[in-house]
Amino acid sequence: MSVQVSQQQVAAIKESIRKEVTQDYLKKYIETPYIDEDRILLLISSIANQTITEHEKEQSIVATMLIQIALDTHEKITNLDEALKNRQLTVLAGDYFSSLYYKLLSNMSNVQLINILAKAIQTVNEYKVLVYKMEATDIDGFIDNLKKTESIIATEFIQFFDGNSSFVSLSEEMLLLNRLIREKEKAISGKHSILFEALINFCLPNIELSFQKLKRDLKIELFKIANRYIEQSMQCIEKEIANLPTINSLLNQRIKSLIQRTNTTSIILEEG
Amino acid sequence: MKLQLTYSFLKTDIDLIEKELEAAIKSDSAVIQKASLNLLKAGGKRIRPVFVLLGAKFGDYHIQQVKNVAVALELIHMATLVHDDVIDDSELRRGKPTVKAEWDNRIAMYTGDYILATALQYMTKIDNILAHQVLSNSLVEVCIGEIEQIKDKYRFDQHLKDYLRRIKRKTALLIAISCQLGAISTNAEEKVHRTLFRFGYYVGMSYQIIDDILDFTGTEEQLGKPAGEDLRQGNITLPALFAMEDERIKKKIERVHEHTTKEEMSIIIQSIIDCGAIERSYEVSQKYLKKALETLDMLPNQRIKKTLAQLAKYIGKRKF
């Protein structure tokens, strides 16, 4: 499939999602949900050779993306004393997006996919608790849990339609890599990062400071560990691509630009 | 008569559902499981499962099939409560610490999402697409209703129809579809399940109006929260709407905000009680109850109709 066709498909699905999540009142109070194009592309690639109609493909992807958006919306709820109305509407927006996924799949009579995705939501929330409470034996375990929170919804969808194990692994790693880069970018820009909090917790257990308050040499030490996981993830991606008979050209392009992004964040770090 | 006595013939099935609810919330996450179990053990009237079972009696009743709908509806109700406590910043529910109070907001969000997904898993055991369409449409409506409720907070110029539309989405819909989904899951005739929806809708409206009355007339002990708390949080319910027809009371009510003290609230509550707004609200509730009972005339199965009527009357007359 050409890059242009894939781009058009991603744009069309993004627009359908945007229409679904646009609710006049919510728009006034909460941020427009972020729609992850890479995730859409992974889902499109996994479903490309299926014999269902284009409409069914699109609706299945939109429904799955709505779940991810619902979960991401609820992830914005904190324990801080934020504006009450904002918090209230963030909770309700997540619930609303979640109900829309069920409605879409019910209208398609796809009870089996509802079941698969409901199970995935259960599992992802179990992993979210592990990540949030930092319940893991070591940092490897934490990274693995983080990978699950990022990828379970997408990989369950992919397995439902495709089942190619290399593509499932590729998707897991790509979504993890994306998250690791975002966490690193957060840390660089002085924002709170759960990854760097976990790195302190597991790798510097005697230190009780937040990442931003660490001395420069310790910060660099932690960045090196984070980079190792990023490097590992990139290697896995390359290995899985080699295992695939073909790969969507746009997806290939996206992966390259993601890898490019990891280089950029490294340069920023080295330059201080 | 005690509520449970009206449907004592369902006891075995209700006990089965209670066990199934406990099994349903088992999780690999100890935190999610404990949070869900605390909520489950805190009790609740289990009105929705009872309505599901009664609705199901109008079709080809098999408890092993119907229980999935009953469990799903109760879990949806539970998930809503966990998230509502984050929305309302509530520390107590049924006299027990809420999930958000015992853990925190984030854990409450994960728990609520987990429970809702579990509910949908149970529903997928029902291979009837109409059941899914009815439930999913209603869930969307319920969410819109909750969003509308936030929008309408402290909006003192709202009308009766705003209130009625809000409580339809907030409460009546889930009771209506409990009755209807029970019937759909046992393949009852379309006319029957649609009639059951209407019955449930009228009962739900009556139920919520009574709830809104009790917010002003109940004691803190009975309510598990201070009297007038809904109004203090900006929810303009029927008694307040009626009371605001009197300009002097309207001025007092319009001054209510989230930091209004208990003493100030008790003066306003007394004004609402004294002006007859409670009696008028009660009359509206009774009108819905009457409509619910009239709807039953259109249904077969005398025994279940009688139980539904008793249940509706109980709800319409409850004191807390």
Contacts between the chains, C-beta under 8 A, distances in Angstrom:
chain1	res1	chain2	res2	distance
A	23	B	144	8.0
A	23	B	147	7.1
A	25	B	147	6.0
A	25	B	148	7.9
A	25	B	151	5.4
A	26	B	147	6.6
A	70	B	113	7.8
A	71	B	113	6.9
A	74	B	109	4.4
A	74	B	110	7.8
A	74	B	113	6.2
A	75	B	109	7.9
A	77	B	86	6.6
A	77	B	105	5.1
A	77	B	106	6.1
A	77	B	109	5.1
A	78	B	105	6.7
A	78	B	106	7.1
A	79	B	104	4.7
A	79	B	105	5.1
A	79	B	106	6.6
A	84	B	89	7.1
A	85	B	150	6.7
A	87	B	86	7.2
A	87	B	87	7.5
A	87	B	105	7.8
A	88	B	87	4.6
A	88	B	150	5.3
A	89	B	147	6.9
A	89	B	150	6.1
A	91	B	83	5.3
A	91	B	86	5.4
A	91	B	87	5.3
A	91	B	109	7.1
A	92	B	83	8.0
A	92	B	87	7.0
A	92	B	143	6.2
A	92	B	146	5.1
A	92	B	147	5.1
A	92	B	150	6.9
A	93	B	147	7.9
A	94	B	109	7.5
A	94	B	113	7.7
A	95	B	83	6.2
A	95	B	116	7.8
A	95	B	143	5.1
A	95	B	146	7.4
A	96	B	140	7.2
A	96	B	143	4.0
A	96	B	144	7.1
A	96	B	147	6.8
A	98	B	113	7.4
A	98	B	116	6.7
A	99	B	136	6.7
A	99	B	139	3.9
A	99	B	140	4.6
A	99	B	142	7.5
A	99	B	143	5.2
A	100	B	140	6.3
A	102	B	120	6.3
A	102	B	132	7.5
A	102	B	135	7.6
A	102	B	136	4.2
A	102	B	139	6.3
A	103	B	133	8.0
A	103	B	136	4.0
A	103	B	137	6.3
A	103	B	139	7.4
A	103	B	140	5.4
A	105	B	132	8.0
A	105	B	136	7.9
A	106	B	129	6.8
A	106	B	132	3.9
A	106	B	133	4.8
A	106	B	135	7.6
A	106	B	136	4.2
A	106	B	137	7.9
A	107	B	133	6.7
A	107	B	136	7.9
A	109	B	129	4.6
A	111	B	124	5.3
A	111	B	127	6.6
A	111	B	129	7.0
A	111	B	132	6.4
A	112	B	124	7.7
A	114	B	120	6.1
A	114	B	123	7.7
A	114	B	124	5.4
A	114	B	132	7.0
A	115	B	120	7.8
A	115	B	121	6.3
A	115	B	124	3.8
A	118	B	117	4.6
A	118	B	118	7.6
A	118	B	120	4.0
A	118	B	121	4.5
A	118	B	124	6.7
A	119	B	117	7.4
A	119	B	121	6.2
A	121	B	113	6.3
A	121	B	114	7.5
A	121	B	116	7.7
A	121	B	117	3.7
A	122	B	27	7.4
A	122	B	114	5.6
A	122	B	117	4.6
A	122	B	118	6.1
A	122	B	121	7.1
A	125	B	29	7.5
A	125	B	32	6.8
A	125	B	110	4.6
A	125	B	111	7.7
A	125	B	113	5.1
A	125	B	114	4.2
A	125	B	117	7.2
A	126	B	27	6.1
A	126	B	28	5.1
A	126	B	29	4.2
A	126	B	32	6.4
A	126	B	114	7.1
A	128	B	110	5.2
A	129	B	29	4.7
A	129	B	31	5.2
A	129	B	32	6.1
A	129	B	107	6.8
A	129	B	110	5.4
A	130	B	29	7.1
A	132	B	106	5.8
A	132	B	107	7.4
A	132	B	110	7.4
A	133	B	31	6.9
